[in-house]
Amino acid sequence: MSHHCSECLVNWWPHQIDHGHCPACGAATVCTHEPPSDDADTLYRIARDEASSRHAYAHFELYYAEYERAA
């Protein structure tokens, strides 16, 4: 069983899905009885790392915006 994202054309493992949404693009997924895609693990790691990077960059920008306002 997997979760299919019609935007990314990937069948994700059930533990990779965030409340029914694709980890790569955020689109809704549909449960299927097909096996997960061969590259689902690699794509999941890439999506997770990119999200972490965006999160860190947002905090960096917020910190320096406050720093510049205080100066």
Secondary structure by P-SEA (a helix, b strand, c coil): cbbbbccccccccccccccccccccccbbbbbccccccaaaaaaaaaaaaaaaaaaaaaaaaaaaaaaaac
